Amino acid sequence: MKKILILLAAVAISLQLLGQERKITSTMNNDAQMKKFIDELMGKMTTEEKIGQLNLVSVGFDVTGPIVSQNVEEKIAKGNVGGVFNTFTPIAVRKLQEMAISKTRLKIPLLFGYDVIHGHRTIFPIPLGIAASWDLAAIEKSARVAGDEASADGLNWVFSPMVDIARDPRWGRIAEGAGEDTYLGSRIAQAMVRGYQGNGIGQNNTVLACVKHFALYGGALAGRDYNPVELSDRTMFQEYLPPYKAAIDAGASTVMTSFNDINGVPAAVNEWLIDDLLRKQWGFTGMVVTDYTALNELVAHGVAADEADAAAQALKAGNDMDMVGEVFLNNLNQHIKSGKASMEDLNAACRRILEAKYKLGLFQDPYRYVSDDRAKQVLFSKANRDVARDVARKSIVLLKNANNTLPLKTSGAIALIGPLAKNQRDMIGNWSGAGDWQQAVSVEQGIRNAQKGVTINYAKGANITDDKVLIQRLNAHGGNLEIDTRSAEDMIAEAVEVAKRSDVIVACVGESQGMTGEAASRADIGLPGRQLDLLKALKATGKPLVVVLMNGRPLTLPWEDQNADAIVETWFSGSEAGNAIADILFGSYNPSGKLPSTFPQHLGQVPLFYNHKTTGRPYGGDMLDKYKSRYLDVSNEPLYPFGFGLSYTTFTYAEVGLSATEISATDKLTVKCRVTNSGSRAGEEVVQLYVRDLVGSVTRPVKELKGFQKIMLQPGESKEVTFVLTNNDLAFYRRDMTFGTEPGKFHVFVGGNSRDVKRAEFTLK
Ligand code: NOJ
């Protein structure tokens, strides 16, 4: 019997190896075939045709820069275009693709890209919101749905995921990423890439992912968009670069360089960054695209004398495609002739673009992603909206719930107040260009859909903002802010009157979607306009006050935290926003989201993040102690820490158990913690694992996330959650900048957020 088992195992292993070998040989064949095909094609291409491939033009919607592509159809016909973005729908894509195929000498198909950031037609919560789900399967699913819809709509390339670590909530683009943490951000980056690229590029329902913005864009000084980034090598490697690397390791096909300069060298001409780090050290073989007119902007940065100079520098640094600015198109031919740019660099860039097209299968069938039938079946389907609703409710974070104010009763009268209560436009957030906001579910509609038995008494209560110039600017860029011309006092008085004749107040307040995203930094991150005054007046009625927040960044909410009975952070929740929010408000879904970004108490604390250093004079809480690292006027503590989020049930954590108190570098350490649902409702908890290295050759953070698991527990149920720490989890960039561990003492923490944790200790020999 034993022999038979061994034989079977051996056969299984050989079959597996054979399978692997076949896979390797077939990839080699594919690679060899691709090389042969592209060699032959490039052999026929003129220098101009090669340069044409490097040109990415924008046609149609969403202009996000100062220049708009001109005479695009003419350029496509002349072979001066390699890819198009901002065009979708089978009809529009087919038209341009036909032009490339029928009018150009070599019939090279075009790439079609788009900012599919958090869904395509079916819109999911903004990325910061999705990150709050801490649910990698759900996040991957959201990207799969987006990739499926995008590819059904003619697209084969999405400009996502954005994996920029952001620690400054003033920066509007914090909304587009996964927040402040390297580990969480890396796992999410990988899940997104897997979702977009599915089982591989080249099927008609998968798309090229594009990791952006390479690199470190989230480090913009003072949170002002496009500002320089000044980071030490150690911080860069330890905290900011891993999510890009994780996405590359997950197989991301393309990378977009960033607008910012990094310690003085703009990313787009940063040879070290693109050629050395990305290509040579990380082994990235895909295509690199610049950001919108980023090459033209090298002149304003002051590192290029003119656009011709920018072209030479940018090609040499390793960029392949030039987005919108036509700096390559207008200058490279001249440079190749004069020797200012090398044919070798041009060939390499052109090859990488053609390889992307080859892998997509566009040379076999340029219309592979153009199918009216698929578009009809897939776009904004009921199935996709169901996924969006589920992801949205998983992303919502319960920040406060005094006296079990929530869930709400399913009878009685609700005073539904606030500029975002009936709002549809803002629900789908920023970067939702293909989404139809008129189909988004407002909170009012969501409540009506869920509860026929409650009476809704509505008042707008306040405008989101009364700043006319800001409104004009927001509306010029996709906003739909309607200003109520009544005085703030009249609007508030009406809301108070409505509240008085209701049982509970649900106040939907926050930002308008355009107040975050690109070029949308804010220097005051409190509730805009008169919304806080509205809340204060509502509070004075004595009715229970539930604040439903909609916003794309952490906000400062000290008054709200002190005075509201319940606070629900819903971000901009997407097409199904209202339904998902109603699920939370009435308790048909028990909130399980956790913050991916610290919420400060005061703007002056920013940047505030959980994985900070101690300093040599850590503040211990004694107000009279002078020479400590602290503010005179505000505490060091956040309002809500990273990883924080409540549930309608409660969870208790037992002591942390370790498999050993002493390990060697090759050992793995098992960390166990029993978590019990000590409340009366079933619920999910994100169990978080943090580590601290107590003494290092360089200062180490007070905590670093190294693992998490989202678990479901019935009332009274408990589960032992197990994590395994490897040497790699304990490693860091040491004093000599090598990556590795150092012997010594470590703390391990397990808890439901980065502050409230149980601790154990071990020693690394
Ligand atoms: C500029 C943005 O920085 C980038 O994220 C986006 O993908 C491009 N514009 C294209 O719209």
Boltz pocket constraint, residues with backbone or C-beta under 6 A from the ligand:
constraints:
  - pocket:
      binder: B
      contacts: [[A, 62], [A, 64], [A, 115], [A, 159], [A, 212], [A, 291], [A, 292], [A, 518]]
      max_distance: 6.0
